[in-house]
């Protein structure tokens, strides 16, 4: 039976009677959205689903750990959903097979629901400011406590404390009351409920339950997030957080009596504290955990803060290690960090979104909506997460991905980055491999006109298995469960072998696997994936031209071409991905944290010629459906080859220029002669740029292209390098002072001169004078040429009055002024 996504309840046909509190502050739904606007909705509660329970309006419903039946029938689920309309309780006869009990909190609305690992205890927070503990067997109320005002600005936070080795006799719950802006209190103090013996609390003996309930201990945790302690928060951060408060907290037992708590405040600073349940004392472990990768020369430039929408997750699916997952933001970038819960080392990080949308279209930037650790199919050496991505606020743009990452079991650092279009964050030299998307679950197209309000995920016991629930703008709710079948599990192992660069083992797995298992509705494995990963390893080895690597690269290209011919659409797309990878080869090396030199221009061009030949070979034999896409890619590659050939020719004629400097400057990544010209100008290779234009490219590199290249010159470049070129070639080539680019260049020059003066540029005043004089001389030459042309035209129609000749100097001076 293939992997299945089953409706658990609340199908899209149900509309109307559900309410989840008055928390929504967003604008009416629209077809597009700005990521910044979506992120600003901080008080919006997550749709709430847990491993053993789900919230639905005023009702909490107990769930079995794995809800889907083997036959996949869901008729009774539809009947159950219909029975919810207009009722605060459900007819027991309508409960589906997975529902074990129900508990109504009407008239209050349920905000959050969490379950202990074993499901023996369920915690519920409601709109009346109350937190309730329920028995996992029947939903009976064990304890209730009011911890906040009714209808607060944000929901009460609740999280069960995790443990590497779970013990149902010592569960603990951390409660975070919401912060009230009008309250006299300057901080929010979490509440810990410990001594939760879930097994005994579900006893059928009332006396035993009563005795065990008396052992519950409720304490207020004294956490001062402004205390620098022995952490690494700077003085600036201390001042910034002097009036801050905690907005999220979660933790894990690191010993029978010690809980390690992770919390972040409204500024997005993550802190770590140890709470001793026996002494009830709290120690600061780190007041500001560094979220950037200290081993990456690129990631350290990003100012990461915690993503307040995602929460803090604990990953206990590994026998030897426990991880804490924290989602971070930096502008439009989102990444997920795995920290070792004992050492606080950053074990790996994953750039989930990295596109930078244009100013005109922000819908191209995917938004991270929810994250949850899940159980990987490879128990040693990997971690896995389920995450929800959205390209718009419509369900049609929402997709759930199961992503698997490689980690070192010996505790060494492993950096992993997402391979996304437009992403400039590439794997470092310490990486064992890139993350792999194991499964993708798109949403129901029938909901393509509905605005997605909330998404929540809950991990299950099965490999890569997850429950998820969506709440839409019309208050309808859909809950589903994704469960890969055993026949699909080789996909996860296959992806792990590729990430770990175990290419021979991946091929062996393909050979042993039934071809019918190569693909399912949600995931696939393809022989070309091995060839692509191996080809990239060769390119990034730093010695691609060695005889052994050349042989390996040729074999990879042969396999990619064969896979495109016989592997259908998937094989075609993998070949095109290989082409794009080669096209960006030098940039990938430059942006990586390796110490390898980028490829030479000749190496780069030869690699492009090889992939172009492979595409041409495939185009001759594949179906007509793919020819247009392949031809378009080949045309793009051929333009880049032409530009590189021109660059090679220009380098060979420029004795003083070192070819390696051209590669390190990024000039080898150009994709056309025009881009090459602009790239050379922006890097100060003016003579070489002029030579490129003379190589039969004047019809492409027009005078407008030459003049507009001035605007690409960085303000850090010495004007002595380019001012003469602007004066003699760039501006005069426009032919008229009325050309729009003349005004643009003048504005650019003024801004550059101001920058030289204000930023203590070397020879600042002299540099400003040199640049402005060059602009003045060029525009004066244009005005003189224009006047001379006018005089010539006037003479040709017989207007030869001496008065005009005498006034020409005055006219010229007026033009100059």
N, C-alpha and C positions, 0 to 999 in steps of 0.2 A: 504494500500500500504506500503511495507516495506521501511526501510531506503534506501536512494539512493545515489549513487555517479554518477554524470552525467558529461560527457565531455562538457565543455563550448566552447572550441576552441582549435586549434593547436594539433590535434591528432598526435600519434607517426609516422604516415605515412608521415608527412610533413618533409622535409629535406631541409636545405640549405640556404635560403637567409637572415637569421636573423643575426644581429650583436648586441652585447651589450657592445661595448667599448673594448678597448685593456687593460683590467685589469687583465687578467688571468696570473698568474706567476707560476702556478703549473706545475708539470711534466706531461708527456703524461699519459693517463688513463691506469690503470692496474687493475688486478682482486683483489688486496688487497691494503691496505693503512695503514699508520701509523697515529694514531690520532694526533700526534705532527705535522706531515707534513700538515694535513688538516687544523689544527688550525692556521698554520703560514700564510695562505693566507688571510691576514687582509684587503687588499685593494679590494678584490673581491666584487663587488656590489651584493646585493640581487636581485633575480628575483623580479619584482615589481608588486604587485597586491594590490588593495585597495577595500574597500567595494563597491565603486561606479565607479571604473575605473580600467583598466589594461593596462600595457605597452607591446607593441609588436614591437620590432625594433624601427622604427622612428615614430610609430603611438601610440596614446592614444585613447582608446575606452571607451566611457561612458557605464556604466552598470546599470541595475536596481538592487535594493538591493538583490532580490532573483531571480536568473537567471533561475532556472530549471522550466520547465513546468510540469504540473501534469501528462501528458501522457509520459514524459520522452523521447520524440522523439528527435533525434539529427541529422537527415539527413541534415537539413539546416545548421547545424554547420559544417558538413564536407564540404559542398559546399562553405561555407564562408571561411574556412581555405584554400581550394584550390584556391580561388580567390585572396588570399594574395600574391601568388608567383609573384615575379618580379614587384610589384606595390607598390608605396608609398601611394596610396589611394585605397579605396575599393569601388566597385560598390555598391551603396546603396541597390540595389535589392538583394544583397547577404548577407546583414547584418542579423544576427539571431534575434529572437524575443526579446532577452534581451539587444541588443545593441541599445543605444539611440542616439549616435552620434560618430563621429570620428574626430580626429585632427592630422594632420601630422606635424612633426618637421624636416622633411628631409631637408638637408642631415645629420643633427645631430641625434644622437641616444638618446633615452629616457633612463635615468638611474633609476630614482625613480618617483613613482607616489603615491600621498596621497590624500585622500578625507576627507572633514569635516564630522562630525557625521551625518548630515542630507543629505550630498551629494550635497549641493547647490554650493560648491566651490571645484574645483580640483586643486591641486598643482603639478607641473611637474618640475623636474630638468633634464637638457640635457647635452650632452657631450661638447657643446660649452660654458659651464660655466654659463648658463642662468637658471633662475627660472621663471616660468610662472604661473599665476593664470587664471583658466578657469571657465566659467560659467557651473554649473552642469546640466543645462537644455539642452544646445546645444553645449557646448565645445568652445564657443566664448572666445577669449583672453581678459581678463580684465586688466591685467598688466604684464609687463615683466621687469626683472632686471638682469644685468650681475653681478655676485658675485664672479666669479672665472675665472682663465685662462682656455682656451679651452684645452681639452684632459688632464685634471689634473690627478695626480696619483691615486686619489680616487674620488668617486662621491660626489656631494653636498648632504648634509643631510637635509631633510625636514620632519617636523612633525607638525600636527595641535595640538594646545593646547587643551587638553580635559577639561571637566567640569562635575561635579557631576550632575548638572541640566543644560542640554545643552540649550543654547540660540543662535539660528542661527543669531541673530542680532549683536553678539559680538564675532565672531570667531577670532582666532589669529593663526598665523603660525610662527614657529621658523625655521630659516635657518642657517645651519652650513657650511660655506665655507671650502673646504679642505685645509689642511696645506701643504705649499710648502717648501720642505727642503732647496731649494736654495733662499728662500725669506729672506729679512732682518728683517721681522716681527718675533718676538719671541713668539707670541701667536696667536690664532685664536679667533676672537670675533663673537659670534652669532648675527644674525640679526632677529629682531622681527617685523612682519607685523601685526599690530592690527587694530581694527576698521573695521573688515571685516563683513559687513552686507550682509550675503549670500542671504537672502530672497529678499532684495531690488535690489541686483546686478543681479538677475534673472528676474527683471521686464521687461515687453514688452515695457515700455516707455523709449526711449533712454535718454531723459532729466533726468529722475529720476536716471537711472544708472550712468550717468555722474556726477550728484551731489553726489551720494553715493560714487563713486570712489574717489572723492576728499577728503573724510573723512579717507581714508586709511593712516595710520601712520607707517612710517618705521624708526626704531631706532636701533642703535647698542647697544647690551647689554654688559655692562662692567663687566665681570666675571673674577676674579683673583683666579684661582684654587690653587695658591701657598700661598694665604693668610690664615693663621691658623684661623683667626676669632675667633668664640666661638666654633669651632669644636673640633675634637679629633685627628687631624693628628699629628704624632710624628715628632721629629726633623729629624730623618732619612728619613721619607717620604718627609719632606719639601726639604731636600737636593736632594733626588731622583727626585723630581718633579720640581726642580728649572727651568728647561728648557722644561717642559712638555707642552702639549697643549690638548685641548678638542677634542675628536673624536666622541662623541655621546651626544646628549642633547634632552630632552623631558620634558614636564611639564603639569600642570593642574591648572585651576583657583581654588583658595581656598577662594576668595572673589571677588566681582565684579571688583575690580581694582588691585588685587594681584595675581600673577602667581608664583607657586612654581616650580622651575626648578631643574631637576636632570641631572647631567652631570658626565661623567667619562673621564679620560685622558688615554694616552698611557700606563701608568703604571697599569691601572685597578683599580684606586682609585675612589670611588663614592663620589661626593660632592653635597650639596643641597644649593640652593640660592633662595631668594624671590625677585621678580622684581615687583615694583609698576608702573603700567602703567600711573598713573597720575603724579607722580614725576620723573619717569624714573630712579629711584635709585635702586641699587641692594644691598641686605644684605646677608651676609653669614650665613646660618643656621647651616650647618655642613660641615666642610672641608674634612672629611673622615668618612663616615658612616661605622660602623662595620658590616661586612658581616657574621661573625660567630654567632652562637647561644650562647648567654652568659649564658643560663640556662643549656646547655649541656656540661658535663665534657669531652666529646669526640670531639665535633665539634670545641671547642676552640683551639684544637691542630692543626687544619687545617688553612693554610694560603690562604684564599680565595681572589681572585681578580675578577673583572668584566670580563665576557666573551665578548670580543670586537666584536664578530660576530653576537650577538643576538639582540643588541639594547636594549633600555629602553621602556617598555610597561606600559600603564596606563589602569587599569581595573575599568571602571565606570558602571559595570553591577549591582551594588548594591545600593539600595535606601538610606541606612544609612551610608555607608562607601565607600571610594575610596582607591584603592591600587595601588602602583607602583611595577611593576615586574622587577627584575634584575636577569639576569643569571650570575652565578659565576663558576669559575674553581679553582681546586686545583689538579695539576697533571692530572690524568685521571678521576678524579671525576668531575661531573657537577651537580650543584643544582640551583634551582630557588627560589628566595626569594620574599615574599610578605611583603611590608612595608606599614603601615598605613600612608597615605599621610599627615595627620595632625600631628600626634605624632612622626612619623618616627620609631615607634616600629616595630620590626620584628614579624609579626603576625603568619607566618608559613613558613616553607621551605620544599622543596621537592628534594630529591636526585634522579636526573633523570638517571644518569649513575654511576655505582659504581664498575664495574668489573675491576680487575687488570689482564691484559693479560700476558701470559708467554712471555719470551724474544723471543721465536721462532715463536710465532704466535700472532700478534697484531690485527688480524681481529676479535678476540673474544670481543673486547672492542667496545661497541656501541658509536656512536658519536651523540651528540645533534646538529641538523642542523637549527632548527627554532622553535620559541615559539610564541604563541599568546593567550591572554585571550579570552575566549568565555563565553557565557551565560549559567549558570548552570540551570538544570531543577528544582533544589531546591533553590529557591530565597533567603531563609534565612538559614544561617548557613553553607554555602558552597561556594567554588570558583571552577572554572573549567578552564582548559587550553587545547589548542591543541598544540602538539609538534611533530616534525619530528625527528625520530631516524633512524640511518643508521649504519649497521654492515659492510658495504663496500661501495665503491663509485659506485656500480651498483644499478640500480633501484630495482632489486630483493631483495636487502638487506635493502630497505627503507620502513618504516612503519609510518603511522600517528596515534597517539593515542590521544584520548580525556580522560583526567584524571580529576577526581573530588576529591577535598579535603575538609575536615571539618574545619571550623573556628568558633570561639566563637563570637556571636553577641555582647556580653557585653565588648568586647575589651581585654579580657584576653588572655594570651599567649597560643598558641596551636601549638605544634611541631609535624610535620608529616613527615615520612620518607618513601622512596620507598622500596617496598618489591621485590628486584631483586636478581637473583642468584649471589652469591659471594659478596653481599653487606653487609658490617659490620656496617652500620649506622642504628641503630634500634630506634623504637619509645621511647621517654622519658616518664617519669611518668606523665608529664603534657599533654600528647597527648590524644585527644578524640578518635582517631582511625587512621588507616592507610589509605593512599589514595587508590582509586579504579580506575582501568581502565574501563571506561564505554564503549568505542568503540575502535576498532582497524580497520584501513583501509589500507590494504596492497596495494602495487602498481602493476601496470599492468605487468604481467610476460612477455609480448611481448617485454618489454624494458629491459630485463635482461642483455643485452650486452652493455647497454649505460651507460656512465659515467655521474653522476649527478653533474652538475656544481653549480646550485643555487636552492634554495627552498624559497618560500615566502608564508605566510598565511595571510588571512584577515577574521576577524570575521564578522558574519552576525547577523541579528536581531533574528533569530530563536534559539531555545534551542539547545545547543551543535553543532551549525551549523558553517561551515567554508568553505571558498573558498581557494584553494591552486593552486600554479603553480610551475612547474618544468622546468628548462632549462638544456638540456643535452649537452654533449661535441660536438655534431654535430650541435649545435645552434637550434635544434628543441625545441619546447615549448609545454607543455601540461598544460591545465588549467581545474580543476575540482571543483565540489561543493559537499559537503557532507551535507545532510539534513535528520535528523531522522524524521520519521513519527510519528504522535501522538500515534500509537499503540506500538511504541518502547520506549516511554518516561518512562514507569514504570521501565525500567532497571536502569535509573539514580537515581530514588527515592530509589529503592532497594539497590543500592550500597551505597547511603547516609545512609540508616538505618543501614547497616552493619558497616560502618565506625564509626557511632555514638554509636555502641553497643546497638542499639535498636532491639534486636533479635526477640522479640515477635511480634513487629510491622512488621518486615521483613517477618516473617512467615505468618502474616495476609495478607500482600500484595500479597504473592504468592498464598494464598488460594483464593483471590478475582480476580486474573488475569487469563485470558483465557490462557490455556497451549500453544496455538499457538503463544502467545506473549512472551514466555519464551526465545526465541532465534531468532536472525536475522542474516543476513550475516556478521554483524559487531560487535554484542554484544549479551550477553546472561545473564540470571540469573538462578541460580540453587540452589535447597534446600540445597545441601551439602555445599554451600558457607556460609550459616548461621551456620551450624554445625562446620565448620572449624574455623570461626571467634570466635565463642563461646568457642571452645576448646582451642584456643590460649589465650583467656581472662582468662580461668581457670588456664592455665599453668603459666601465667605472673602475677597471683594475689598475689603471695608470700605465699599462704597457700593452695597449691594444694591438700594436704593430708587431709584437713578437710572433715568431712562426707558429707556435702552438695556439696562441690566441687567434691568429688569422684563420687557422684551420677550423677552430671552434666556431668562429663567427660565420664562416661560410656554411658550416653545417646547420647553424641556427637559422640562417636565411633560407636554406633549402627546406627546412622543416616548416618555417613560417609560410613559404609559398605553397608547399604541399597541403598544409592545413587550411589555407585559404581556398584552395581548389576543391578539397574534399570535405571541409568542415562547415560549409554553409555560411550563414550570416555571421556567426560567432567567429569563425576563422578569418573572414574578411576584416572584421573590426580589430582583431588582434594584430593582423598585418599592418593596418593603418596606424594602430597604436605604436607599433615598432617604428614606423616611419616618423611619427611625431617625436618619438624618443630620440632617434638619431638626429633629427632636426634641432633638438634642444640640447645636444650632447655637451657642448662646451659650457653652456650655462649651468647644467647640472653639476659638472665638475667644479666650476667656480663657486657655486652656491653651497656645495657640500662642505663638510668639515674635514675633508681629507687633505693630505699634503701633496696630492698628485698634481702634476702639471696638466693643464688642459691640452687637448689634441692640437697638433699642428694644423695649419690650414689645409695642407695636402691630405693629411689623415682624415680630416673632417670631410673634405670633398670626395675622397674615395669611398668613404662609408655611405655618403649620400648617393653616389653613383650606383653602389651595390644595391641599396634598397630601392632606388628608382628602377633598376633592371628587374628586380623581383616583382615589383608592382606591374611593370609592363608585361612580364611573362604571365602573370596571373590574369591580367585583363584579356589576354588572347583566348582564354579557355573557359572563363566563368560565365555564369548566366548574365544576360543583358541587364538584369535588375541591379547588378553591382558595378557595371562598367562606368557609369557616370561618377559614382563616388570614388572609384579607384583613379579615374582619369583626373579628377579634380585634385586629388592628393599628389599625383605624379606631376602635374603642372606646378604645384606649389614647390615641390622638391626641386624640380628643374630650374625654377627661378633662383632658388637658393644656391644651386650648383653654379649657375651663371655668375651670381654675385661673388661667390668664393673664388671662382676662376679669375675674375677681374681683380680681386684682392691679391691673389697670388702674383699676378702680373705687376701690380702696383708695388708690392713689397720687393720684388726682384729688381725693380728700377730704383728703389730708394735705398741707397747704400747705408745711410745712417740709421735706418729703422731696423730694430731687431724684430724678427717675425714673432718671437714669443710674446713681445709686448703687445702686439696686435691681438693675439689670442686672449691674453689675460685681461685686455681692456674690453672684451666682449664683442669685438668687431666681427668675429667669425660666426656669430649667431644671426647675421643679417639674412634676410629672405628675398631681397631684390636689389638691383643697382641703386635705386633711389634711397632705400634704407641704408645701404652701404655708404653712400655719399654723406648722408646726414650723420651716420655714426662716426665717420672719420672726422667731420667738422666738429662734432660735439666733444671729441677727444683730442682736438688740437692738431690733427694730421692734415693741415690745410693743403700743403703741396700735393700730398697723395690724393686728397679728394679732388683737386683740380685735374690730376692725371686720370683718375677714374672717369671723370666726365668727358675727357677727350677720347676715351676708348670707345668710340662709336655709340655713346650714350647721351649725346646732347639732345636728341629728340625725346628722351625719357627724363633726363635730369634737366628740366627746363630752367629758365631764368627765375621763375617763381620758386622752384624747388631750392635753387641756390640761395635766394634771398631769405626764404623761410627757415633755412638751416641756421641762420644767425640766431634765431630765437631758441635754438636747442643748446647753445653754448652755455655751459655752467658759469655761474658768477665767480666760482673759485679759480677760473682760468685767467692767466695773465693776459691783458689786452695787447701786449706787445706781440703776442703770437698771431692774433687774428685781425688787428685793427687795419693793417695795410690791405688785407684781403677784402674787408668790408668796404674800404674806401675805393679800391680800384676795380672790384669785380661785382660784389654782391649788390650794392645799391645802384651803381651805374647800369647794371644789366636790366633793371626795371624800366628804364627809359623815360619815366615821367614822375614828377613829384606828386602827382595826383594818385599814384598807385597806392592801394590800401596798405601794402606791406611797408611802404616808406614810413608811414605813421607808426606802425607796429614796431619797427626797428628803432625809431626815435624813442618811443616809450620804454622799450627794453634797455636802451643805452642809458637813459636817465636813471632807471632803477638800478642798473649795474653800477653806475657812478656813485649813487648813494650808498650802495652796498660796500664799495671799496672804501668809502670814507668812514662809514659807521662800524664796520667789522674789522678795523685795524688791518686791512689787506696790505701786504707788502707794497711799499711805494704807493700808498693809497691815493694821495693827491695827484701824483704824477700819472698813475694809471687812469684816473678819471680824466685828466687833461688829454692824454693820448687818445682815449676812446672817443671823447666828445669832439675833439678836433678832427678825427677821422670821419665821424658822422657829418660834421659841418662841411668839410671839404667835399665829401661825396655829394651832399645835397646841393651845394653851390655849383658843382660841376653839372649836375642835372639841370639846374635852373639856367645856367649859361647855355647848355646845349639846347634847351627848349626855346630860349630867346633867339638863338642863332637860327634855329629851324623856322621860327616865326618870321624872322627878318628875310630869310631866303624865299619863303612863300610870298611875302609882301612884294619883294623885288620882282618876282616872276609875273605879277599882274600889273607892273608899271608904277608901283608906289615907291619912288626913289627919292622922295623929298629929303633934303639935307636935315630938316628938323628931326626926322626920325633917327638919323645917325648920330646927331648930337645928344639926343635924349637917351640913347641906348645905355650908356653907363649908369644914368640915374635909374632907369628901369631895372637894370641888372642889380643895382644895390637894393632896390625895393624887394626884388625877388629873394635876394640873399637874406634880407632882414626877416 
